[in-house]
Amino acid sequence: MKNLRTIIALLLLCTVRVSAQQISSPSVSEGMGIRPTLSVGLLKSPQPTSREHRLMPVPAAIKFQAGRLKIDASFTVATEGHREARLEAAIHRVARRLEGRTGFTFSREQVSDSKSATLLIECLGPGSAVPSVREDESYSLDVSPERAVMKAATVVGALRGLETFLQLLEADRGGYFIPAVSIQDKPRFQWRGLLIDVARHYEPVEVLKRNLDAMAAVKLNVLHWHLTEDQGFRVETRGFPRLHEMGSDGLYYTQDQIREVIAYARDRGIRVMPEFDMPGHATSWLVGHPELGSAPGPYTIERKAGIFEPAFDPTREELYKFLEGFFKEMVTLFPDEYIHIGGDENEGHQWTKNEKIQAFMKEKGIKDNHALQAYFNQRLSKIIQKLGKKMIGWDEILHPDLPQSTVIHSWRGPKSLAEAARKGYDGVLSSGYYIDLIFPTREHYKVDPIASDSDLTAEELKHILGGEATMWGEWVSPETIDSRIWPRTAAIAERFWSPREVTDVDDMYRRLDAISIQLEELGLTHEKNVDMMLRRLARTKEIGPLKTLVSLVEPVKGYNRNQAGIDTMLTPLTRLIDAARPDSQAARRFGLLVDRMLSDAPHFRRNHDRIRMTLSEWRDVRPALDVMIDGSPVLHEARQLPHDLSEIGTAGLEALAYLAADMAPPEGWREARMAMLEEAAKPKARVEFAMIGSVRKLIILAAEMANLKSIPHSQWKDRVLTLSEEKSR
Amino acid sequence: MKNLRTIIALLLLCTVRVSAQQISSPSVSEGMGIRPTLSVGLLKSPQPTSREHRLMPVPAAIKFQAGRLKIDASFTVATEGHREARLEAAIHRVARRLEGRTGFTFSREQVSDSKSATLLIECLGPGSAVPSVREDESYSLDVSPERAVMKAATVVGALRGLETFLQLLEADRGGYFIPAVSIQDKPRFQWRGLLIDVARHYEPVEVLKRNLDAMAAVKLNVLHWHLTEDQGFRVETRGFPRLHEMGSDGLYYTQDQIREVIAYARDRGIRVMPEFDMPGHATSWLVGHPELGSAPGPYTIERKAGIFEPAFDPTREELYKFLEGFFKEMVTLFPDEYIHIGGDENEGHQWTKNEKIQAFMKEKGIKDNHALQAYFNQRLSKIIQKLGKKMIGWDEILHPDLPQSTVIHSWRGPKSLAEAARKGYDGVLSSGYYIDLIFPTREHYKVDPIASDSDLTAEELKHILGGEATMWGEWVSPETIDSRIWPRTAAIAERFWSPREVTDVDDMYRRLDAISIQLEELGLTHEKNVDMMLRRLARTKEIGPLKTLVSLVEPVKGYNRNQAGIDTMLTPLTRLIDAARPDSQAARRFGLLVDRMLSDAPHFRRNHDRIRMTLSEWRDVRPALDVMIDGSPVLHEARQLPHDLSEIGTAGLEALAYLAADMAPPEGWREARMAMLEEAAKPKARVEFAMIGSVRKLIILAAEMANLKSIPHSQWKDRVLTLSEEKSR
C-alpha cells in the first residue's frame, strides 16, 4: 500500500487541526458532573431524538418517549417465533454482561409467559446458514415502561438489536433503566469489515475472539483475515505442509482453530473472509516452495517492513496446479462466499529480471508486468470460480476480463470505487480507514464510501457494498493490537452502519468514550494494557509522572515508523511508542478546554484555572520524569521529552498570564515561543506531542492582545476565533 | 474445609496487627528514590549477600561479587551438553521477556562458539519424561563481568535457573546488567503446588496457561487441578459423557484441552495432578448418574457455596465398577504419578438417612460414617493402585488400612502432617496457605510445613514433601482469579523453595512488589484488571476518587462472604468486593510511614508531611466519591464508605496536629475517635478498611501525650512503641 501512504498522509496533513466549528461550539460540557459521559462533547445530538444517548452506531431511526423501563434483579428475556441455539447463546451472553454492569443475578429459569418478560424477542427465521453479505440485519426495538419488544427477520438482526439494547442501559440515583424509545434500525452498507493482519505479527486465537466480540458490539460483520504475507504464512495446510511448517516460525492456526474462530464469528453474525495475498507479498510461501517463485531462491521469511520483490511465477503451469490444490483444501475450511486474493503492490522486479518470463510475455503478447498480473488474475479467477467462490482483490486487479462477480477492494479511494461501480463491479472501501497509520478518529470518521459529489446512479450505487478498517500488522503485538483497533474502529463502524448525515464529531467522541469502557467487559485490552506497559518500562508501580507524559503523546503517524528502518518484525513492541496510543484523549480534552476559554473572549475566564493547573503539571512533572527515565535504560531515548513538556507548560502559563492580565507580551516573545513549539513538535523516541496546536493558539492569542485592544470587546470573540484558525495552521 | 475455616480465622485474628519488630525496624526506606523498588522495605537482606537483590524465591546460597555483566543488544545464549526442544523453547521465551523489558532485539542466529555466549547453559540430561516429585531441580549460576554460566543436572533445573537469571536483571543510568554473583540453588521441598479450583467457577485454558507461566516464574512445580465439585464437573469423559454433559453447564475441558494444559505445564517443569473429589463434594456427578448417590435424586448442579449432603453410595458394587472404568480413562489422560481423591468434608447425612446403607454397615460391622468412608477409601485405593497410580487425599482419609504410598494432604496443619509422617505417610501442607480467605501475605509467609518445635526424626522429616496454596473457586472469575492468587502466592512459593531461615517480612514485601510487576509480562491480570473493573463500576474513565477508596479496602476475610449467603455461583463477580484486593499495598505503605514517624519520637517529624497529605486526601475525597456512587447504582451499597474514610482522615489529622503541637487532646476525644474507628472498621459492601490499625495508633499516642510528658524524652520512643503495641490490639 505504498502509494496509499502518500495519498493518506497528504490528505490528513491538511486536516488534523481542530476545526472552527468545534471551537465555536456553544455546548461543550465542562465535565466533572454526575454523569461522567457528559464530561466532553456536545449535548445536542445529530439525530431527531428527544434525549441524549450513547448508542454507537446511531440507529437509522430513533425516537425517545417519556418514561423508562426499570432494570433490576427481576430482568428476564423471552423469545417468540424462531428459536435456536445461536440466539439462546447470544441472549445468555447479553444477560451476563448486563449482570456484570449492574451487579444483579438474574434468574436462569425459562419465562413461563413470554408476555411478562422484560425483553421479548420476536424472531422470524434463522438467517443464512453461513453468514452472508445479503443477510437481513434489520430489527426494531420498542421500549415502554412495561417492557421491551424487539422484532427481527433473522437471528442476526436480533443479535444487532441486543447490542443496541445493552448500549441503551442508563443509570441514575433511582437505579438502572432503559429509556422508553422506538427504534427502527438497519445498516446503510451490508459489508462492514475489519481486516486483521495476522501474518506480519501472529495473533493468538484469544486475540481474534475478543476482537470478534468487540466487532459484534459495534455491528461490524466481516472479519477479513489477512493470513499470508512476506513475513508469515499462518494456516495449517494438510496438502502442502511445507507452507505453514517452513513459513510461520511455528506460529500458525491449526485447522481446528480456524474452524473454532469461524464458528465463534458465526455465533456473532460475522463473516470470516480469508485473504491469501498473491502473486506478490508471498515470500513466506516460497520458503517451503521456492519452485513457485520467479527467482531461484532460496527464500527466508522476511523480517522487515516494506514491499519486497518475491512473486509467484505466473508463466508456470505448475503454479496453477498448486494453487488449485491449495484452494480446493481452503474452501473446505472457509465457508465464506468470497476469497480475497490480495493482488496489491506487486512491482514485478523478479519478472523483469527473469528471461523465461520475459520470453513468455513476448510469446503471448503480454505487454508489461501489469498485463502479466492480469493474466495471472484471470487464471486464478477461473480456479476460484470453479470452486464456487467469488474473488475479491485490491484495486490493481480491476481488469475488463475479470467476471462481474469480482469485488474490488479499494485502497485508492471512493473515486476508484465509483469507477469500478460504473463498470458493474461491486466494491468495498478501505482508503481512509487505515487504522495502522495512527491518525485520529475524526479523520477516519469523515471518510464516506460514497463521495459527497458522487454522480452514480441508484443502480450503480448498489455496487458500493461498504468498507473495511485495516489493521495492518507491522507494529502490533497481542499486547498492543487492541489499542490500535479500539476505540477508533467503533467510529468507522458507525460510518458503515448509520445514516450518512450522522457526522457530528464532538458527539461521536462523547459516545466513543462511553463505548470504549463497555468494550473492556469483553476482555479488550486497549485501555488496561497501557499502565501495564508503563510499569514494565518504569520498573515500578508508581508510574504517575510517566502516565502524564504518555497520555499527551501519540506514536509517529503514517509510514514514519517503517521509514525510520529501526524496527523489524522481531523487535519487541514494548517501547514508549508502543505504550502510546493514537488520538490522545488528554490532548483532545485539553483542546476543548482551551477552545471553550477562547470562546469566552474578551474575559478568558472560563476554564482558566483548570488550564493553568494542567499547564503547571506539565511544567512541574519534569524532575520526577527525569529521574524515572534515568533509571530505566529503555526510556533513555525519551530524555528530551520531559524538557519539552516543561517548556510547553511554561510557555502556555506565560500566555495564560498575559491573557488574564490583559497585557501584551514583550517584543520577541511570540517568535521565541513559536520556535520552541516547533522544536517540541518534532518526534522524539518516535512519539509526538498531541496538544501543541492548543498551546500554539494560546501563544498566538496572547501575542495579539495589543491588536485586540484596538477593537471593541464585542468583536473580540470572532476575531480571536479567526486568528486561532489562521495562525494555528 | 469448614473446620479449617474456624482454625485459620482464630489463628489469624491474633496476628493481623503489625508486629513490634516491624515498627522498630530502623531501616525502612523512605522511597521516591531513583530505584523504585527500594521505596518500601528493608535495605538489609536475610541472606549473607553483599548486595540487595530482587530474587523470589531466595536461592539456597547466593554470593555477590564485584562487577557486572552488561546486557545489551548483543545478548546471546548457548547450550552445551544435553539439548532438547523443551530447553530451546524455554530459552526462547526468556530471551523474548528480556527483550520486552529492555527493548533490545537480540540475534536469533545460533551462537557459533558457545564460550562466547553471554549466557552458557550446561545441562546434563533431560530429567523425567513426565515431571516427577523426584525431579532434580538444582542448578548453579555463576555470573562474571564476562559471561554467565549455568549448570544443571536436568532441563527442569535449567528452567529454574533461567527464571533466576531473569530476576537478576537490574538497571541504572549505565544500562541493563546482571550483577556478578555465584548461586547454588535447590528447593527445600520437592512438592510446591498451587491448587486451582475450576469446578465452582470454570476457568478457561488461557487462565490456566498464564497462571502456569507465573508458577514457573516463582518455581512452583505442581498444578493441583481441582476438577470436580458439587458445583461442576469439568472433564470431558468419553466413557461417561453424562458426567460433563449434564454436570458442567457446558463449561468443561475437552480432552484435547487437557492434553494441551499438561503439555504446557510440562514445558515449564510443572506436574499436573488432577483431583476428583469423592465420596462427598460430588453433586455434579449425580446430575447425570443419580444411581451413584446415597439418595434417590434427582440432582441438580449446586449453585450455592458450602457443604452439601449428596455423596456416593459406598455400599453399591456398581459404584466401584463405575469408578474403575472412570479412572481407567482418566489415567490415559493424566500422566502424573498421583491422583487426588479429595475425601474431605463428607458428613454422611445421606448415609445416615439411607436404610440400605445402615443395614450394610450393621452387616459388615462398620461402626460409623467415618469408618464407612474408610471402607470406601480402601476400595478406591485398590482401584487406583491397580492402575499404577498413587492416591492422595485430605486429612480425613488417613487410616491404618491405606497403603504407605498414600499421601496425606493436610488442611489441619503441620501437627496433623507430622502425625502422618510418624506413621510413615508422605504429607503435603495446605493449612495456612488458603489464599481464597483473603488474608495478608505475611500471614501465609510465616507458616512453615514443619513446625518450629518439630521433634520428627530426619527419616520422618523426609515424609514432609512440601505444600500447596489453595485457590478455592467460590468467589473468583477469569477476571479476578489472578488478583486472588498473585502476588501473594509468590511469597508462599518462597516458603516452599527457600531455606527456612528466610523469614524477613519487610524484605519479602520489597521483593514481592518487584515480582508483581514482572508477572504482568506473562499476561497476569492481578494489577491491570482493577482499574478496568472500577471503570465498569463507575461508568467512566475518571476513576481517581474510587481508586483512592478501593486501594484502602480489602474484601471481607475468612468465610464471611460465604456466611453472608448473598452470593451464589451465578452471581456476577463484578462488585466492589471483587475489585478490591487482598493485602492492601496502600494501607501497608501508610502503616510503614506511621511506624517510621512513631520511631522518631519525641519529635514525630519524620514523614509528617506525607502522612498529613494522605490523611487530607482521605478526608477530602468524599464529595467526588459521593457523586460517583450516587450515579452508579451498583455502588449504592458502598454509600457509607466515603463518610467513614473522611472521618478516619479527619481523626488522623487531629491526632497528627496534637502530636506536632506536643499538646494533649481534650477530655473524651480519644474515646469518641476510638468509637468512630470501631464503627468504620465494620465491613460495608463486604469490604473493610485496611489502614484502621495505623490510624488507631496515631490516636492512642496523641491521647497519651500528657502522660508522656512526665517521662524523659530519651524514653519516649520505647514508651510509644510499647503503647502502640498494647493499645492497638
Contacts between the chains, C-beta under 8 A, distances in Angstrom:
chain1	res1	chain2	res2	distance
A	32	B	542	8.0
A	34	B	627	5.4
A	34	B	630	6.7
A	34	B	631	4.6
A	35	B	631	6.2
A	36	B	538	7.0
A	36	B	539	6.2
A	36	B	540	3.0
A	36	B	541	7.7
A	36	B	542	5.8
A	36	B	628	7.9
A	36	B	631	7.5
A	37	B	539	7.0
A	37	B	540	6.8
A	39	B	540	7.4
A	39	B	542	7.0
A	96	B	572	7.1
A	99	B	572	4.0
A	99	B	574	7.6
A	100	B	536	6.9
A	100	B	572	4.8
A	100	B	574	4.5
A	101	B	536	6.2
A	101	B	574	7.4
A	101	B	634	7.2
A	102	B	633	7.0
A	102	B	634	5.7
A	103	B	572	6.2
A	103	B	574	6.3
A	103	B	575	5.0
A	103	B	633	8.0
A	103	B	634	4.0
A	104	B	572	7.5
A	105	B	567	7.9
A	105	B	568	6.8
A	105	B	570	5.4
A	105	B	571	4.8
A	105	B	572	6.8
A	108	B	570	6.7
A	171	B	539	6.8
A	171	B	631	6.6
A	171	B	632	6.1
A	171	B	633	5.4
A	172	B	631	6.2
A	173	B	630	4.9
A	173	B	631	6.8
A	173	B	633	7.7
A	175	B	633	4.9
A	176	B	633	5.6
A	206	B	206	5.3
A	256	B	256	7.9
A	513	B	541	6.9
A	514	B	539	7.8
A	516	B	541	7.6
A	517	B	535	5.0
A	517	B	536	6.8
A	517	B	539	6.9
A	517	B	540	7.2
A	517	B	541	6.5
A	520	B	532	5.0
A	520	B	535	6.4
A	520	B	536	6.7
A	521	B	536	6.0
A	525	B	528	7.9
A	527	B	531	7.9
A	527	B	532	6.8
A	527	B	535	7.2
A	527	B	541	7.5
A	528	B	525	7.9
A	528	B	528	4.2
A	528	B	529	6.8
A	528	B	531	6.4
A	528	B	532	4.7
A	529	B	528	6.8
A	531	B	527	7.9
A	531	B	528	6.4
A	531	B	531	6.9
A	532	B	520	5.1
A	532	B	527	6.8
A	532	B	528	4.7
A	535	B	517	5.0
A	535	B	520	6.4
A	535	B	527	7.2
A	536	B	100	6.9
A	536	B	101	6.2
A	536	B	517	6.8
A	536	B	520	6.7
A	536	B	521	6.0
A	538	B	36	6.9
A	539	B	36	6.0
A	539	B	37	7.0
A	539	B	171	6.8
A	539	B	514	7.8
A	539	B	517	6.9
A	540	B	36	3.0
A	540	B	37	6.8
A	540	B	39	7.4
A	540	B	517	7.2
A	541	B	36	7.8
A	541	B	513	6.9
A	541	B	516	7.6
A	541	B	517	6.5
A	541	B	527	7.5
A	541	B	585	7.8
A	542	B	36	5.9
A	542	B	39	7.0
A	567	B	105	7.9
A	568	B	105	6.7
A	570	B	105	5.4
A	570	B	108	6.6
A	571	B	105	4.8
A	572	B	96	7.1
A	572	B	99	4.0
A	572	B	100	4.8
A	572	B	103	6.2
A	572	B	104	7.5
A	572	B	105	6.7
A	574	B	99	7.6
A	574	B	100	4.5
A	574	B	101	7.4
A	574	B	103	6.3
A	575	B	103	5.0
A	585	B	541	7.7
A	627	B	34	5.5
A	628	B	36	7.8
A	630	B	34	6.7
A	630	B	173	4.9
A	631	B	34	4.6
A	631	B	35	6.2
A	631	B	36	7.4
A	631	B	171	6.6
A	631	B	172	6.2
A	631	B	173	6.8
A	632	B	171	6.1
A	633	B	102	7.0
A	633	B	103	8.0
A	633	B	171	5.4
A	633	B	173	7.7
A	633	B	175	4.8
A	633	B	176	5.6
A	634	B	101	7.2
A	634	B	102	5.7
A	634	B	103	4.0
